[in-house]
Amino acid sequence: MGTSQMSRPTLLWRLKSWQLILIFAFLLCVIYAFGSFTFDYFAGAATAGFGVWGEVGGVGMYFTYVMAYFIALVVVLPIFIIKRFWVGMAVYSLYALSGLFVEYYMDWVLTRVLVSLWAVPGWCVLGLATGLSADLAYRYLPSRLSEKWRAILTGLTVGIATFVAVTIALSFFYIKVDTVYPANYFSVAYYGVPFMLVSSGFGGYTAYAISRPV
């Protein structure tokens, strides 16, 4: 029985650290890409008439509320598997690298909504800072806490850091424009933030449940 109990994590996590980081970094990019091109769009279109994109533009970064569980999961899980300080930042590295090109093209070349070109690397730095927050939480949370609560609070930290990062970006990186649709990231925060925090904490707990030996 002892051998069978340990076989599951051995088979799942036989990959090297860099391979695991690459997998979760790719998953994080998929989550951000899927969220931004679906939930952000429908958050505006559902209220202003289905199919409206250009004039309304949806609610920018709304998906970070909706996808908070998955974001926390793919950041916290590799941290608890590899147990190294830099893992959170490493998971966000692909997001930061690809974001240089995506953000530059979408928000500077195509739509020209950024206040300056420095906002492009600014987004990337905020992503890395979010990963760093998870690393700091995992390392400096009180040692008396159980692994379960360390995972939950690390996931919660990812949610808080995500909200702070988006708040900074939307407040300072973009040109202020009038839209026909009054809702924005902050106007839905009254329910978005609580949902994000609960989801992030549960994402951290799920990471703990997956990573622990059975």
C-alpha positions in Angstrom: 0.0 0.0 0.0 2.8 2.4 0.8 4.2 2.0 -2.7 0.9 2.6 -4.4 0.2 5.7 -2.2 3.4 7.3 -3.3 3.2 6.3 -7.0 0.7 9.1 -7.9 2.9 12.1 -7.1 6.0 10.4 -8.5 4.4 9.8 -11.9 2.8 13.3 -12.0 5.9 15.3 -11.0 8.7 13.3 -12.6 9.4 16.3 -14.9 12.3 18.6 -14.2 11.7 22.0 -12.6 12.2 23.9 -15.8 9.7 21.7 -17.7 7.1 22.1 -15.0 7.6 25.9 -15.0 7.3 26.0 -18.8 4.0 24.0 -18.7 2.5 26.2 -16.0 3.8 29.4 -17.7 2.1 28.3 -20.9 -1.1 27.6 -19.0 -1.1 31.0 -17.4 -0.7 32.6 -20.9 -3.7 30.5 -22.1 -5.8 31.7 -19.2 -5.0 35.3 -19.8 -5.5 35.1 -23.6 -8.8 33.1 -23.3 -10.1 35.4 -20.6 -9.3 38.7 -22.3 -10.8 37.6 -25.6 -14.0 36.2 -24.1 -15.0 37.5 -20.7 -13.9 41.1 -21.3 -15.8 41.2 -24.5 -19.1 39.7 -23.1 -18.9 41.9 -20.0 -19.7 44.8 -22.2 -21.6 43.2 -25.0 -24.1 41.6 -22.7 -25.3 45.0 -21.5 -24.9 47.1 -24.6 -26.2 44.7 -27.2 -24.7 41.4 -28.3 -21.8 41.7 -30.8 -20.8 45.3 -29.9 -17.0 45.5 -29.5 -15.4 48.6 -31.0 -17.5 51.4 -29.4 -18.2 49.7 -26.1 -15.1 47.6 -25.7 -16.4 45.5 -22.8 -15.0 45.8 -19.3 -11.2 45.7 -19.6 -9.5 43.0 -17.4 -12.9 41.8 -16.2 -11.6 38.3 -16.8 -9.2 38.6 -13.8 -12.2 38.4 -11.6 -13.8 35.5 -13.3 -10.6 33.5 -13.9 -9.0 34.1 -10.5 -9.3 30.5 -9.4 -7.3 29.3 -12.4 -4.7 32.0 -12.2 -4.0 31.2 -8.5 -4.0 27.5 -9.2 -1.4 27.6 -12.0 0.9 29.9 -10.0 0.6 28.2 -6.6 0.8 24.6 -7.7 4.4 24.8 -9.2 5.5 26.7 -6.1 4.3 23.8 -3.9 5.8 21.2 -6.2 9.3 22.7 -6.7 9.5 24.6 -3.4 11.8 27.3 -4.6 11.6 31.1 -4.0 11.8 32.1 -7.7 9.1 29.8 -9.1 6.2 32.3 -9.0 8.2 34.9 -11.0 9.4 32.2 -13.4 5.8 31.2 -14.1 5.0 34.8 -15.1 8.1 35.1 -17.3 6.5 33.8 -20.4 3.5 36.1 -19.8 6.0 39.0 -19.5 8.0 38.1 -22.6 5.0 37.5 -24.9 3.2 40.5 -23.4 5.9 42.8 -24.7 4.8 42.0 -28.3 1.1 41.5 -27.7 0.7 44.7 -25.6 2.8 46.7 -28.0 0.7 45.6 -31.0 -2.8 45.7 -29.5 -2.6 48.8 -27.3 0.1 50.9 -29.0 0.1 50.1 -32.7 -3.5 49.0 -33.3 -5.6 51.1 -30.9 -3.1 53.6 -29.5 -4.7 53.8 -26.1 -1.5 53.8 -23.9 -0.2 57.1 -22.5 3.3 56.2 -23.5 5.4 53.4 -24.8 6.8 52.7 -21.3 3.4 51.3 -20.4 4.2 48.2 -22.5 7.1 46.9 -20.3 5.1 48.3 -17.4 2.5 45.6 -17.8 5.2 43.0 -18.0 6.8 44.2 -14.8 3.5 44.1 -13.0 3.1 40.5 -14.1 6.5 39.5 -12.7 5.6 41.4 -9.5 2.5 39.3 -9.1 4.6 36.2 -9.3 7.0 37.6 -6.8 4.2 38.3 -4.4 3.4 34.6 -4.4 7.0 33.7 -3.8 7.2 36.2 -0.9 4.0 34.8 0.6 5.2 31.3 0.4 8.5 32.1 2.0 7.5 34.5 4.7 4.2 33.2 5.9 4.5 32.0 9.6 6.1 28.6 9.7 3.5 27.5 12.3 0.9 27.5 9.5 0.0 24.2 8.0 0.7 23.6 4.3 -3.0 23.8 3.6 -3.3 27.3 5.0 0.0 28.4 3.4 -1.4 27.4 0.1 -4.7 29.1 0.7 -3.0 32.4 1.8 -0.6 32.2 -1.1 -3.5 31.9 -3.5 -5.2 34.8 -1.8 -2.0 36.8 -2.2 -2.0 36.1 -5.9 -5.6 37.4 -6.1 -4.8 40.6 -4.1 -1.6 41.2 -6.2 -3.5 40.7 -9.4 -6.1 43.3 -8.4 -3.4 45.8 -7.3 -1.5 45.2 -10.6 -4.5 45.8 -12.8 -5.5 48.8 -10.7 -2.1 50.4 -11.2 -2.1 49.6 -15.0 -5.6 50.9 -15.6 -5.0 54.0 -13.5 -1.7 55.1 -15.0 -1.1 53.3 -18.3 -4.1 54.3 -20.4 -5.5 57.5 -22.0 -8.7 58.5 -20.4 -11.5 58.3 -22.9 -15.3 58.7 -22.7 -17.3 55.5 -23.6 -20.9 54.9 -24.2 -20.8 52.2 -21.6 -20.2 53.5 -18.1 -19.1 50.2 -16.5 -15.4 49.6 -15.9 -13.1 47.3 -13.9 -13.7 49.3 -10.7 -17.4 49.8 -11.0 -17.9 46.0 -10.8 -15.3 45.6 -8.0 -18.0 45.5 -5.3 -18.8 41.9 -6.3 -15.7 41.2 -8.4 -13.1 41.6 -5.6 -14.9 39.3 -3.1 -15.4 36.7 -5.9 -11.7 37.0 -6.8 -10.5 36.6 -3.3 -12.6 33.5 -2.6 -11.7 32.0 -5.9 -8.0 32.7 -5.4 -8.0 31.1 -2.0 -9.8 28.1 -3.3 -7.3 27.9 -6.2 -4.5 27.8 -3.6 -6.3 25.1 -1.7 -6.7 23.0 -4.9 -3.0 23.4 -5.5 -2.3 22.0 -2.0 -4.7 19.1 -2.6 -3.0 18.2 -5.9 0.5 18.5 -4.7 0.4 16.6 -1.4 1.2 12.9 -1.3 -1.8 10.5 -1.1 
